[in-house]
Amino acid sequence: MKLLRTLSTTRLIVVTCALVVALAGAAIAIAASGGTGPAPPAEPLAQALHDALSAPEPSGVTARISFTINLFPSGALTGSAGSALMSGANGRLWLNANGGRIELQSDAGDVQVVWDQTKVTVYDASSNTAYVADLPTEQTTTGSTQSGPPSLDQITTFLTDLGAHWAISDAQPSNVAGQPAYTVQISPKHDGGLLGSAELAWDADHGVPLKVAIYAQGASSPALAIEATDISFGSVPDSDIAVAPPAGAKTVDLSSQTQAGNGTDTPPVTGLANVQAAAPFTVVAPDTLVGLPRKAVRLVGPADSQLVLVVYGEGLGAVIVVERAQDATAASGGGSGGALSALPTVSLDGITAHELATQLGTVLGWDNGSVSYILAGSVPPAAAEAAARALK
């Protein structure tokens, strides 16, 4: 959480978008616009997934891609709209067993997203800044005897369990990037916030994901998507992937900043009464917020910069509130030491807040007395502002 206090709003948003691109690229999440060609035979979804997971992994992938982002309203990101991560861009992708690289090209300068098994580096030429973060390591279960892809029965059970909370379409035969493919849509049955649906397509012959798109409720165009105009499978040398940022680039190490802790094995402080007693400031956490019940209260972070995290509601429709003592040296306004101060302002009955409204959710930051607040949720701006007023 200390990272939120040291990065500017622009950098926070750049990192968020960059990680979306990196994760999508790590899964070879690429799609074609208007792919033509043969479609595979119809299959039940479980069988189509089993075939994909059992297919031989290609030695490498290259593609020309187009990254689309329609999250942010016009004028919300003053000074950062030129970045390819903010406005979308065309580019290329290289991938092999050791890692991958995405290059997005724009008039403001290229963005390079490079990753291997342990780390991702995002270089944004528009700010001459490289962001570096550790990737999560794969966890293995002690005593597990699972080897190879999951069985058809295991996939069927997984889809049945998933279907309790998500509506899942059949595997629809299609053609993506000129490749025979299956496409599936998934949407939340409840507690989905502003998320409408997500779409995934994968190559029927290679088992490679070919399309990822995320849609807001009621939208016909994706809020986020990665598309390819051309794709090929074959060997990709490491030299096409291992591209370092320029020598003069500023480096922001997200791994060291996000791993900071209290350095002890002390159990976390949870529950409203315990957190109120332990927090170094007055905690505001009503029983409900815009109709959502309070579900969790937790004190997090090292002793010199403790935060209170309060969760209202469940699932993707939850609202999260972060509270902390305002830095004495921080500029007032915007919460988190002014990190949101570059965003448009709204009035909360006399208190100025800074707001980022997107198709998929809203973030608000403000100061009240000696406490700074950040509120985030997959809710429209009116709901977020109503929730913020209830916390004054």
Backbone torsions as a table, in degrees:
resi	resn	phi	psi	omega
1	MET	NA	-21.9	178.5
2	LYS	-60.9	-27.4	178.8
3	LEU	-58.1	-38.3	-178.5
4	LEU	-62.4	-21.3	-176.8
5	ARG	-91.8	-10.1	-174.6
6	THR	-115.8	-17.5	179.4
7	LEU	-97.0	143.5	174.4
8	SER	-71.6	166.1	178.4
9	THR	-58.3	-46.0	-179.1
10	THR	-57.6	-44.5	-178.3
11	ARG	-67.8	-39.3	177.3
12	LEU	-58.5	-45.5	-178.1
13	ILE	-69.5	-40.1	177.2
14	VAL	-58.9	-46.0	-179.2
15	VAL	-62.6	-43.7	179.8
16	THR	-58.5	-49.3	-179.8
17	CYS	-65.6	-39.0	-179.0
18	ALA	-63.6	-40.1	179.0
19	LEU	-67.5	-34.0	173.8
20	VAL	-59.8	-45.5	179.0
21	VAL	-63.5	-43.6	-177.1
22	ALA	-64.5	-44.1	179.9
23	LEU	-65.3	-40.2	177.6
24	ALA	-64.3	-42.3	179.3
25	GLY	-66.8	-36.4	179.5
26	ALA	-60.6	-27.9	177.4
27	ALA	-94.2	10.9	-174.2
28	ILE	55.2	45.8	-176.8
29	ALA	-82.1	88.8	-178.3
30	ILE	-135.3	148.0	-176.7
31	ALA	-140.1	159.8	179.9
32	ALA	-106.7	148.9	174.2
33	SER	-89.2	116.1	176.0
34	GLY	64.1	42.2	178.1
35	GLY	-59.1	137.1	178.9
36	THR	-122.9	152.2	-179.5
37	GLY	137.5	-174.0	-175.8
38	PRO	-69.0	149.8	175.1
39	ALA	-106.9	152.2	179.4
40	PRO	-75.1	166.7	176.8
41	PRO	-67.4	154.2	178.0
42	ALA	-64.9	138.1	178.2
43	GLU	-143.2	151.3	170.2
44	PRO	-59.6	150.3	-176.4
45	LEU	-56.8	-45.4	-178.4
46	ALA	-59.6	-41.4	-179.5
47	GLN	-68.6	-40.9	179.4
48	ALA	-63.3	-39.5	177.3
49	LEU	-67.6	-42.1	179.5
50	HIS	-61.4	-42.8	178.8
51	ASP	-63.4	-39.5	179.9
52	ALA	-65.3	-44.0	-178.6
53	LEU	-71.1	-20.9	-179.3
54	SER	-93.8	-9.4	-176.4
55	ALA	-69.6	147.1	176.5
56	PRO	-60.5	135.8	-179.6
57	GLU	-74.8	130.7	178.5
58	PRO	-66.9	152.4	-178.6
59	SER	-70.0	-23.2	179.1
60	GLY	-173.9	166.1	-179.7
61	VAL	-138.4	136.4	169.5
62	THR	-127.7	147.6	-178.4
63	ALA	-159.3	153.7	164.7
64	ARG	-98.2	132.2	-170.2
65	ILE	-130.2	163.1	172.5
66	SER	-132.5	122.1	179.4
67	PHE	-99.7	124.0	-179.4
68	THR	-114.3	131.6	175.2
69	ILE	-136.6	120.2	179.2
70	ASN	-122.9	35.1	-176.0
71	LEU	-79.1	-37.8	-165.0
72	PHE	-103.8	135.4	178.1
73	PRO	-68.3	155.1	-179.8
74	SER	-59.4	131.4	177.4
75	GLY	87.9	-5.7	-176.9
76	ALA	-76.2	-23.1	-174.0
77	LEU	-119.0	58.6	-179.2
78	THR	-57.0	128.3	177.4
79	GLY	89.1	-8.1	-178.3
80	SER	-124.9	-4.3	-174.3
81	ALA	-64.2	-20.8	-179.7
82	GLY	-72.5	-20.4	-179.7
83	SER	-64.6	140.6	177.7
84	ALA	-60.8	-26.8	179.4
85	LEU	-75.7	-17.1	179.9
86	MET	-96.9	-35.3	-172.8
87	SER	-109.6	-7.0	-175.2
88	GLY	85.8	160.5	-176.4
89	ALA	-170.9	164.0	169.6
90	ASN	-90.1	160.3	-179.9
91	GLY	-176.4	-159.7	-177.0
92	ARG	-137.8	161.4	178.7
93	LEU	-135.5	139.4	172.0
94	TRP	-128.6	139.8	-177.4
95	LEU	-150.4	135.4	169.8
96	ASN	-142.5	-172.0	-174.5
97	ALA	-65.5	-18.2	-176.5
98	ASN	-95.7	-13.1	-179.3
99	GLY	158.5	-156.8	-177.5
100	GLY	-163.9	170.2	177.3
101	ARG	-145.1	136.0	171.6
102	ILE	-116.8	131.0	175.9
103	GLU	-118.2	119.3	176.4
104	LEU	-109.8	131.9	-172.0
105	GLN	-112.6	134.0	176.5
106	SER	-149.9	166.0	-179.6
107	ASP	-63.4	-26.5	-179.3
108	ALA	-80.6	-6.9	-177.9
109	GLY	122.7	153.0	-176.2
110	ASP	-74.7	158.3	168.7
111	VAL	-115.4	130.8	176.4
112	GLN	-116.4	124.8	174.7
113	VAL	-115.2	112.8	-175.7
114	VAL	-122.5	133.8	179.3
115	TRP	-143.0	155.3	171.0
116	ASP	-128.9	-156.3	-175.7
117	GLN	-70.7	-18.9	-172.1
118	THR	-124.4	-19.6	-169.7
119	LYS	-145.7	149.4	173.2
120	VAL	-123.5	137.9	177.2
121	THR	-123.1	127.9	178.9
122	VAL	-117.7	116.1	178.1
123	TYR	-109.3	123.6	178.9
124	ASP	-111.6	109.6	-176.8
125	ALA	-66.8	-24.7	-178.8
126	SER	-63.9	-25.6	176.8
127	SER	-118.9	0.8	-177.7
128	ASN	51.4	45.2	-176.9
129	THR	-127.2	136.7	175.5
130	ALA	-111.7	128.0	177.4
131	TYR	-106.4	128.5	-175.8
132	VAL	-121.5	133.7	-179.8
133	ALA	-146.0	148.6	173.9
134	ASP	-75.7	143.3	173.1
135	LEU	-91.1	147.7	178.9
136	PRO	-62.6	140.2	178.5
137	THR	-85.4	150.6	-179.5
138	GLU	-71.7	129.4	-179.7
139	GLN	-94.7	133.9	177.2
140	THR	-111.0	144.6	-179.6
141	THR	-90.2	126.7	-179.8
142	THR	-59.2	130.7	178.3
143	GLY	83.7	0.8	-179.2
144	SER	-70.1	136.6	179.1
145	THR	-109.4	6.3	-178.4
146	GLN	-67.0	126.9	173.9
147	SER	-137.7	143.0	-177.6
148	GLY	78.6	-176.4	-177.3
149	PRO	-69.2	158.0	177.0
150	PRO	-64.0	153.3	180.0
151	SER	-75.0	167.3	177.9
152	LEU	-61.6	-39.3	178.1
153	ASP	-64.3	-40.3	179.1
154	GLN	-65.0	-40.1	178.7
155	ILE	-66.8	-40.1	178.3
156	THR	-62.0	-43.3	177.8
157	THR	-62.9	-42.5	178.7
158	PHE	-60.4	-44.5	-178.9
159	LEU	-66.9	-35.3	177.3
160	THR	-64.1	-44.7	178.4
161	ASP	-65.1	-42.2	179.9
162	LEU	-63.7	-35.3	-178.2
163	GLY	-66.8	-12.5	176.8
164	ALA	-68.4	-25.6	-176.4
165	HIS	-121.9	-14.4	-176.7
166	TRP	-129.7	140.9	171.7
167	ALA	-86.5	124.9	-173.7
168	ILE	-122.1	129.0	179.7
169	SER	-78.7	170.5	170.5
170	ASP	-70.3	165.8	172.0
171	ALA	-75.2	113.3	-175.1
172	GLN	-96.5	117.2	177.4
173	PRO	-59.1	133.5	-176.6
174	SER	-152.4	-173.7	174.0
175	ASN	-138.4	121.0	-176.5
176	VAL	-127.0	129.4	-178.5
177	ALA	56.9	31.1	-179.0
178	GLY	76.4	8.0	-177.4
179	GLN	-109.8	137.2	171.2
180	PRO	-57.1	130.1	-170.8
181	ALA	-145.8	163.9	169.6
182	TYR	-116.5	141.0	179.6
183	THR	-122.0	138.3	178.5
184	VAL	-135.0	142.4	174.5
185	GLN	-112.7	145.5	179.4
186	ILE	-137.0	138.5	-179.9
187	SER	-144.8	146.6	-178.4
188	PRO	-69.7	140.1	176.0
189	LYS	-79.8	-28.0	178.2
190	HIS	-161.5	164.8	179.0
191	ASP	53.0	39.9	-178.3
192	GLY	-95.8	-0.7	-177.9
193	GLY	59.7	-136.4	-179.5
194	LEU	-89.2	-2.1	178.7
195	LEU	-69.9	125.7	176.4
196	GLY	-89.5	-56.1	-178.6
197	SER	-165.2	169.2	172.2
198	ALA	-132.0	151.8	-177.5
199	GLU	-130.9	137.1	179.2
200	LEU	-135.1	134.5	173.1
201	ALA	-126.4	145.8	179.3
202	TRP	-138.5	153.8	-178.1
203	ASP	-68.7	126.0	-176.8
204	ALA	-70.2	-23.9	-176.6
205	ASP	-95.0	-36.6	-175.3
206	HIS	-103.3	-13.8	-177.0
207	GLY	73.5	16.3	-177.3
208	VAL	-90.7	128.3	173.2
209	PRO	-58.1	136.0	-176.5
210	LEU	-117.7	-14.8	-176.4
211	LYS	-152.3	135.3	170.8
212	VAL	-134.8	125.9	176.8
213	ALA	-144.0	140.3	180.0
214	ILE	-121.7	129.3	-175.9
215	TYR	-117.0	139.5	171.2
216	ALA	-79.3	162.6	178.9
217	GLN	-56.2	130.3	175.7
218	GLY	75.6	1.7	-177.1
219	ALA	-93.6	140.2	176.0
220	SER	-94.8	-18.4	176.5
221	SER	-107.2	145.9	-176.6
222	PRO	-71.2	147.2	171.6
223	ALA	-75.4	-33.4	176.9
224	LEU	-139.5	137.7	176.5
225	ALA	-160.7	149.6	170.3
226	ILE	-123.1	125.2	-176.1
227	GLU	-127.0	151.1	177.5
228	ALA	-123.2	142.4	175.9
229	THR	-96.1	-12.2	179.9
230	ASP	-158.7	143.0	-179.5
231	ILE	-147.8	143.0	176.3
232	SER	-145.5	155.3	-178.3
233	PHE	-115.3	135.4	-179.7
234	GLY	162.7	175.2	-175.8
235	SER	-59.3	136.4	176.5
236	VAL	-124.7	117.0	-179.1
237	PRO	-68.9	151.2	178.4
238	ASP	-60.1	-27.7	-179.5
239	SER	-64.8	-22.0	176.1
240	ASP	-77.3	-14.4	-174.6
241	ILE	-108.2	-43.4	-173.5
242	ALA	-77.3	75.5	179.2
243	VAL	-110.1	119.1	-177.4
244	ALA	-89.8	153.6	174.4
245	PRO	-63.2	159.9	176.4
246	PRO	-57.7	152.9	-175.8
247	ALA	-60.3	-31.1	-176.7
248	GLY	-90.5	6.8	-177.0
249	ALA	-71.7	142.9	172.4
250	LYS	-75.6	136.6	-178.4
251	THR	-111.6	130.0	174.0
252	VAL	-113.7	112.5	-177.8
253	ASP	-89.5	98.9	-179.0
254	LEU	-72.0	-28.3	-177.2
255	SER	-63.0	-48.9	-177.6
256	SER	-66.8	-31.8	-177.9
257	GLN	-79.2	-33.4	-177.0
258	THR	-84.7	-11.9	-178.1
259	GLN	-96.0	2.8	-179.4
260	ALA	-63.8	138.4	-179.9
261	GLY	-143.8	-167.9	-177.8
262	ASN	-88.9	-4.2	174.8
263	GLY	72.0	15.0	179.1
264	THR	-131.7	170.5	176.7
265	ASP	-97.9	17.8	-179.1
266	THR	-64.0	131.1	179.4
267	PRO	-59.8	147.8	179.4
268	PRO	-64.8	150.7	176.9
269	VAL	-87.7	119.9	-179.4
270	THR	-131.2	164.5	-178.5
271	GLY	88.3	139.5	-172.9
272	LEU	-58.4	-49.1	-176.3
273	ALA	-62.0	-44.3	-179.1
274	ASN	-65.3	-40.9	-179.1
275	VAL	-68.6	-41.8	178.1
276	GLN	-60.6	-36.3	-179.5
277	ALA	-73.5	-30.4	-174.0
278	ALA	-95.8	-25.1	-174.9
279	ALA	-69.0	143.0	-179.3
280	PRO	-83.4	18.9	178.2
281	PHE	-154.1	169.1	-179.6
282	THR	-76.0	122.4	-177.3
283	VAL	-90.9	130.6	176.3
284	VAL	-108.3	114.3	-177.4
285	ALA	-151.8	79.4	179.5
286	PRO	-62.8	164.0	-178.1
287	ASP	-62.7	-35.2	179.3
288	THR	-134.6	158.0	178.2
289	LEU	-142.4	119.8	-175.0
290	VAL	43.0	44.6	176.4
291	GLY	84.6	-3.2	-179.5
292	LEU	-97.1	132.1	179.8
293	PRO	-75.4	147.7	175.4
294	ARG	-69.9	126.4	-176.1
295	LYS	-108.7	-28.5	-176.3
296	ALA	-157.7	145.4	173.5
297	VAL	-136.0	129.8	-176.3
298	ARG	-144.4	140.8	173.5
299	LEU	-97.5	123.2	-175.6
300	VAL	-130.4	161.6	175.0
301	GLY	96.7	165.6	178.6
302	PRO	-67.6	163.8	-172.4
303	ALA	-60.8	-30.1	-176.3
304	ASP	-85.5	-2.8	179.7
305	SER	-153.6	54.1	-176.4
306	GLN	-73.3	143.5	178.5
307	LEU	-120.8	150.2	172.2
308	VAL	-108.9	127.7	179.9
309	LEU	-111.9	121.5	-179.5
310	VAL	-121.3	131.7	-178.4
311	VAL	-116.0	129.5	176.2
312	TYR	-116.9	132.6	179.9
313	GLY	80.1	-172.5	-175.7
314	GLU	-136.2	163.0	173.8
315	GLY	65.2	-155.9	-178.6
316	LEU	-69.8	-15.3	178.8
317	GLY	-88.7	7.8	-178.9
318	ALA	-72.7	154.6	173.3
319	VAL	-114.5	131.2	-177.6
320	ILE	-114.2	133.5	178.6
321	VAL	-119.7	128.9	175.4
322	VAL	-113.5	127.5	-179.8
323	GLU	-124.0	141.3	176.2
324	ARG	-155.3	159.5	175.5
325	ALA	-66.2	133.4	-178.4
326	GLN	-68.1	135.5	176.4
327	ASP	-62.7	132.9	180.0
328	ALA	-64.3	-28.4	-177.3
329	THR	-95.9	-3.0	-175.8
330	ALA	-83.3	149.8	175.0
331	ALA	-69.3	139.0	-178.5
332	SER	-70.2	145.5	175.0
333	GLY	104.2	135.4	171.9
334	GLY	95.4	-8.4	179.8
335	GLY	67.9	165.9	178.8
336	SER	46.2	47.4	176.3
337	GLY	65.9	29.3	178.2
338	GLY	81.7	11.2	-176.9
339	ALA	-64.8	-21.1	179.1
340	LEU	-100.5	9.4	-169.6
341	SER	-68.7	-14.0	178.2
342	ALA	-81.8	-6.3	-176.4
343	LEU	-86.1	162.6	176.1
344	PRO	-57.5	151.7	-177.7
345	THR	-102.3	151.3	171.8
346	VAL	-135.1	157.3	-179.7
347	SER	-101.3	129.4	174.9
348	LEU	-108.7	73.8	179.7
349	ASP	52.3	51.2	176.0
350	GLY	102.0	-15.1	177.1
351	ILE	-103.6	133.2	179.8
352	THR	-86.4	127.0	177.2
353	ALA	-120.3	158.1	176.4
354	HIS	-111.6	136.1	-168.1
355	GLU	-130.6	135.0	169.5
356	LEU	-117.4	111.0	-179.8
357	ALA	-106.9	126.2	178.9
358	THR	-125.9	173.6	177.8
359	GLN	-63.2	-26.5	-174.3
360	LEU	-106.4	-2.7	179.6
361	GLY	167.9	177.8	-176.4
362	THR	-133.5	140.9	174.2
363	VAL	-123.2	132.5	177.6
364	LEU	-125.5	141.2	174.0
365	GLY	-134.6	137.7	179.3
366	TRP	-158.8	163.3	175.0
367	ASP	-113.5	141.2	175.4
368	ASN	-138.6	108.2	-175.0
369	GLY	66.4	-126.5	-177.8
370	SER	-98.5	10.0	-177.0
371	VAL	-117.7	136.7	174.9
372	SER	-104.2	143.9	-176.3
373	TYR	-127.4	144.3	165.9
374	ILE	-129.8	128.7	178.8
375	LEU	-121.0	131.6	-178.7
376	ALA	-141.0	142.6	177.6
377	GLY	-172.4	158.7	175.9
378	SER	-83.2	66.3	-177.2
379	VAL	-135.4	157.1	176.9
380	PRO	-69.7	162.1	-177.6
381	PRO	-54.7	-40.3	-178.0
382	ALA	-60.4	-40.3	179.6
383	ALA	-69.4	-41.4	179.1
384	ALA	-63.7	-41.4	179.7
385	GLU	-67.5	-38.0	176.5
386	ALA	-63.4	-40.3	178.1
387	ALA	-64.9	-40.5	179.3
388	ALA	-64.2	-39.2	178.6
389	ARG	-64.0	-33.3	179.1
390	ALA	-70.7	-14.4	-179.5
391	LEU	-98.2	-3.4	-178.0
392	LYS	-63.1	NA	NA
